[in-house]
């Protein structure tokens, strides 16, 4: 993977993390706990991918 591709993936992952965090907060405030849990899992998966890319 070239540096430009890696940067694009990192940016996309960061956007997904921000979106997931926003959705988690909104779901928590509206007591939609299933949705909150789902997006917490997605956020954690995006973060694991981001960490692997940063350590590669």
N, C-alpha and C positions, 0 to 999 in steps of 0.2 A: 504494500500500500504506500503510495507516495504521500508526501507531507500535506499536499493540498486536499487529498481525499480524507486523510486523517482529521484535518481541521474541520472539514465539512461535517464529518460524523460527530466530532466533539461538539460542534455548534448545535447540531440537531438534538443530540442527547441532552445538552443543557436546556434547550427549549422545552423538551419533553419533561424534564425534571421540574422546571418552573410551572408548566401547565399542570402537572400531577400534584404539585404542592398546593396550587390554587384550588384545584378540585377537591383535594383532601380537606382543606379548610372549609370550603363551602359545604361539603357533605357533612362535616362534623357539626357545623352550625345549624344545619337543617335536620339533624338526627337521621341522616341517611347512612347508617353504619355499614351496610353492605357495600355501597359505593365507596365509602371512605376506605374500607379495607382493600377493595379491589385496586384503587389508585395508589394506596400505600405500597402494595406489592409491585405495581408497575414502576413506581418511583424508585423503589429499592433495586429492581432489576436494571433500570437505566443507570443508576449510580454504580452498580457493580460493573456494567459494561464500560462506563466512563473510567473507572479506576483501572480496569485492565488495559484500556487504551493508553492511559497516562503512564502506566508502568511498563509498557512495551517498548 
